[in-house]
Amino acid sequence: MNFGHTFGHAIESGLGYGEWLHGEGVGCGMVMAAHLSQKLGLVDTPFVERLTRLVQRAGLPVKGPMLSATDNAGRYLDLMRIDKKSEAGEIRFVVIDRPGKAAVRSAPEALVREVIDSCCA
């Protein structure tokens, strides 16, 4: 279902393909998507912490890179709007509805910005 790919593809595209491996972008994107799932009230903090530890143990980054010095979240959003899951400019994310169940949903831009701001180095 491409969990983590919406954020991950923005990272890959924003850095320039090859700067991060695809798996690094997706791993970090999974952490960001888990945080978004939490902000949407779908999963709890222990779930996000566990997923983050698993991604980190796999040797993958868990903090997104800065893609813009002036409007980092805006740059991520611009790149995510061209993701294949976007419809008419609306960004759609694979989120976790509950452990073991995923869904594709849109999210309020303000929440997405909060996730990007809190999950990027």
N, C-alpha and C positions, 0 to 999 in steps of 0.2 A: 504493500500500500504506500510505500515511499515515506515512512515515518522519518522525519528529520531532513528530508530532501529540500523542502522549500527554503529553510534557513541555510542548509548546506550548499545549495546551488548559488544562493546569493553570495556566500563566502567565496566559493570558487571563482565566480564571475568577477566579484569585486576586487579580489586579490590578483586576478589573472590566472588562467588555468595553468596548473602545474606548480604554483606556489605552495598550495596545500594539496595533498592527495585527496581523491574523491572520498575515501573512507574517513579521512580526518574531518572534512567538511560535514559529512553526514553524521558522524559521531557527535560532533559539537552541535549540529543541528538537532539531533535527538534530545540533547540536554535542553536546548532552547525550547523545543516543542513540548517537552515535559513541563517546563516552567509555564509555558502558555496554557497547557492543560490545567495546571494548578490554578492559575489566575482565573480561568473559566469555571473553577469550582468542580472540576471533574476528578481530580486526584489530590491526594494529600501530600504534605511535606515529606513524610518518610518515603513515599514512592519516588519522589523527585530525587531525594538524597541517595536512595539505593541505585537508581538508574545512573546518576552522576558518578557514583563510585565504580559501577561496572564499566562505564565508558572509560573512566580514568585508568582502571586496572588493565584495560585493553591497550593502553598506551596512546589513547587518542586525546586530543585537546577537549577541554570542557568549557573554555572561555573563548568566545568569538573574537576575531580580530577587529580592530578599528578600520573601517573602510572609508571614513571621512573625518577630518579634523574639525569640521564645522557643523555637520549634521549627520552623525553616524547612523542614527535610526532612520533618517530620511533616505540615506543611500541604500540601506538594506531594503526599505520598503519599495523604492524605485526598482531595485533588482528583482524583488519578489513579485512585483506586478507583472513581470514577463514570464513567470513560471507557468508551466503547462497546465497546472491546476487552477490558475486564475481565470475568472470569467468576467468579461467587461470591466477589467481593472480591479475587480474584487479579489483579494488574495484569499486563497483557501489553503488550509493547513490540515495535515494529518495529525490529529490529536488523540490522546488516550482518554476514552470515555470512562474506563476503569481498567485495572490490570487485566490484560488479555484481550481487550476489545478496543479497536481503533475506529475512528470515523473521520470523514473529511468535513471540515467546517470553516466558516469565515470567523473572524474575531474583530472586535472593535480596534481601530488603529491605535487608540490610546493604550490599550493593553499590550499590543504588539510592541509599541515603543518602550513601554516599561520593561518588557522582557529583554529587548535588545540592550537597553541602557544598563540593566543589572547583570547581563550575561556576557558583556564584552569587556576585554582588557583595555 
